[in-house]
Structures are given as structure tokens and as C-alpha cells.
Amino acid sequence: MSGHSKWNNIKRKKEKTDAQKAKIFTKIGREMSIIVREGGPDPNNNARLRDCIAKAKANNVPNDNIERIIKKASGESGGADYESLVYEGYGPNGVAVIVETLTDNRNRTAGDMRHYFDKNGGNLGQSGSVMYMFNRVGMLRIEAEGLDEDTVMEDALEAGADDFTATEDLFEIATDPNELGTVRDALDAKGYSFVSAEVEYIASTDTELTDEEHIQKMERLIDMLEENDDVQAVWHNWAN
């Protein structure tokens, strides 16, 4: 199971400025607001909200912020009408890219996506053009420092995980997408905290970039996508 490019992105995000962290908070807040409107404000009765709260905590969103978002969303009757759209395309040298968005203006978002790909040596594809290269997987990541690998693996498998991978500084726990919340709750009850806990698109094959210009363009493409307010997540098969 390969999730190391995602882990590199997580570490890179942790090093970003306060302004960029605030943007991440805003994006998670938008997602949480929609989930509350659709499924209600009680995480005990709204599994998607439980997952989003876990995601928010993994990104260091303060509890006060989470409570404020839920309270505001549960009382809203109007506001922007957001829809979820997924874009697929190719970056430099054929790197496969999936972009998850929440937008209130699909024309604006589609134009932005096309511009970003074109500007960085890629192209926006049709629906299904790269999706077949990815598997949708529930993925939990735990920092390995101070933990016993065998104990974590045993706890993860007992909780219902499908796969367990250990690296020097990280434990990766893969689950069925529909079982992510169940596995996370079981591990949370044992005292584990998570670097990330969400359903991801995991690439089945990797694409190498060796040309420095391609590498720079791919990095810039990822940065431009992540800076866009409508973009919720970026997945790719670049073996960086």
C-alpha cells in the first residue's frame, strides 16, 4: 500500500505559514458545514460528521472552531449552495491527478482547473480518464515515535483494518472506506492519535519524474490547486 506521497504532502502542510493553515481550516469548515446541513449536527447520528471532525482534529483545528462551525451550520437556512465535483487530469510526463472540490460556481472552478493544468505542462481530462489508476481506501496514519509496531499492528487488525504498513516514522492503516470510522473509533478508544484519518485515492501505480523542469511544474501544479479555495483535496501518483 503506497501512501508516501500523501505523507510528504502532510509534512509539507505542517510547515506552511499561519495564513496557509487558516486556508486549510476554512476548507474543512466548508466541508463540515455541508455535512451538518445534510446529515444533522449530532456526530453520534452522522458518521460523515464524525469523520470530518476527526479530519479537523488531525489538521489541528481548535475544538472551539469545530463547535462554532457545527452550531452555525445547524442554524443556517440559506447560504451558498455548494456542490461536490471531482476533476481528473494529467500533470507533467503523464502524472495522474485527481482533484476533489466543493464549489458554488462550477464554471469558475472548471476554468481554474483547466488553467492550472495547462499552465504546468498537463491537461484536464474527462471523467474516468485517470480514476481507474486509483483505489478508494480508508487510511489512518499514526506517528511511530514511542510506539511498538507489533502492538499497533495487532490493535489495528483487531479493530477491523485490512492492511498495516510500517515505515521509519509512520504507521499506515488501510481500511474499507465504509469502515474507516469504526476502525478509527476503536483505535481512538485505545488512546491513539492520528496524523490523518480520511478516505483517500491511493494510486495503484507510480509515475517517476526525473526531469527538473517536470518536477518544478508538478510542484507548482500541486501548490496552485491547493491554494484554490474550492479545492478540498489533491491526489496524484507522482512518486515524490
N, C-alpha and C positions, 0 to 999 in steps of 0.2 A: 504494500500500500504506500503510494507516494504522495506525501503532503508537504514535502520540504519547501517547495516554492511558496506555499501558503505561510509556513512558519517564518520564512525570510521576510515576507511582507508584514507579518505581525510584528517582528522585531523592528522592522524599519518604521512602522507606525508608532511604536513606543518611543522612538527617538525624535518624533516630529515636534513642532512648536505647539504652544498652547492654542494658538489660533487654529491650527490644523486639527488638534484634539477636539476643539469646540465644534468643528465641522462634523467630525465623527459622531459626537453627541447629538447634533442636530439631525443627522441621517437616521440614527437609531430612534430618536424621538418621533420622527415622522412615521417610521415603520410601526412603532409601538402604538401610536395614536390610531392608525388604521386598524390594527389588530383589536384594539379595545372597542372601537366603533362596531366592528363586525362580529366580535365574539363576547363582548362584555368585559367589565373591569376586574372580575374576580379570577385570579390566576389558578385557583383550585378548579374552576369550571371552564377555563380557557387554556388549553395546552399550548397553543401558539403564543399566548402571552407569557406563560412560564418560560418558554424557550427564549423569547425576546428579552425578558428580564435577566435571564442567565447571560445572554449575549451582552447586555448592557453592563452588567457587573464585571464581565471579563474584560470589557473596554474601560473599566474604572469610572463608569457613570455613577455619580453620587446617588445614594438612596433617596435623598430629598428630591433630586431631579426626576427620578423614576416615579415617585409618588405624585409629584406635581403633574407630570405628563399624563398619568392614568386618570387623575382627578379631572383634569381639563378635558381630556378626550371623552370621558364618560358623560360630561355635561354639554358637549357640543352637539348642536343640531344641524349646523351648516358647515362652513369652512371649505377649503379646497377639496375637490373631488379627484383623488389620486388613483391611478391605475398602475398595476404591475406589468412591466414589459421586459422581455429578455431579448437582447441583441447578440448576434453571433457574427464573428468575422475572423480575419487573418491579420496578424501582425507581420513584421519583417521576417523574411525567409519562411513564411508559412506557419508561424506560431499560431495555434488555435486559441481564440479568446471568446469568453462568454461574459456578458455584462448584464447584471440584474439592475433594474431601475424601478423607481416609483416616480411617476410624473403626472402633472396636471395639464401638460401640453405635449402630446405625442409628436407633433410636427417639429416643435423646438428641440426635443430630445433626439429625435431621429436625425435632424440636421447636425446637431452637435456630435453625435456618434460618427456619422459619415465623415465629418470634418476631421475628427481626431485620427481615425484610421487612415484617411487619405494623406494627411499631413506627415504621418510617421511610417510611410512605406508599406501600408497594409490596405485592406479593403473590407468594407462591411458586407457580410454575406446574407444569404436567405435563411429563413428558419430551417433548422436541421442541418445546416452546412457543416457545423463542427460539433454539434451536440453528441453525435454518435461516438466521439472520441473520449467522452467523459462518463463517469458513473456518479450517480447522486448518492452520497453517503453521509450518514450522521457521523460527525467527527468531534471528539473531545481531545484536548491537549492539556497535559499536566507537566509542569516543570519537574525534572527528575531530581534536582538537588535535594539531598536529605531523605530521599525515599528509597525503599528497597524494591528493585524491579520485580522480583518474584511475587512479592506481596501485592503490588499494584496490579500485576497481570492476573493473579488469582481473583482479586476483588472485582476487576473489570469483567472477567469471563463469568463469574457468579452473578453479576448484575445483568448479564444478557448481551455482552458485547460480542461482535462477530470476529474481530481481529484485534491484535495488540502488537505494536511495534515500538521498540526502544532505540533511541539514539543517545548520543553522549549527554545531551542536556534536556531531552524531551521524551515523554511517553505519549504515543498517539493511539487512541482507542477508537476503532471504527464500529459503527452500528448500522442496523437498518434505519433508514430515515424516519420511519414511523416509531421507532423505539428509542430515539435519541433522548427524549425527555425522561423516560423510565430509567434508562441506564444512568443518565446524569443525576437524577434524584437519588438513586441508590448509592452512587459514589459520594454525592454531597453529604448524605447521611453518615458516611464513614469519615467525613472530615476533609475530603479532598477539595482543593480549589482549582479552577480551570483557567488556563491561558486563553482558550477559546472553546466554545461549545455551540456548534451550529451545523445545519445541513449544508454540505459543500458539493461542488462539482469537482471530482478528483479525476485527473487525466489518466487514461489507460496507457498512453504512450507519451514520451517526452520529445521535445524538439530542441536541439542544441543550437546555440548561436556562438560563432567564433569570430565573425567579422565585427570589429569595434564599432563601426557605423550602425550595424544592425542592433547591437547591444544598446547603444545610446538611444536609438529610435524606440526600441521596445521599452526601455525605462521611461522615456518621455511619454509614450502612449499610456502606460500604466498610471503615471502621475497625472496626466490630463484627465483621464477617466475618473480617477479617484477624487480629483478636485471638483468635479461637476456635482452640483447639489442633488441632481436627480439620480445619480448612480449610488446604488446600495452596496454592490459587491462586484469585484472583478476576478475572474478565474481564467487561468491560462495553462498551457502545457510547456512553457519555457523552462528548461532545466537549468535555472539560475542558481 
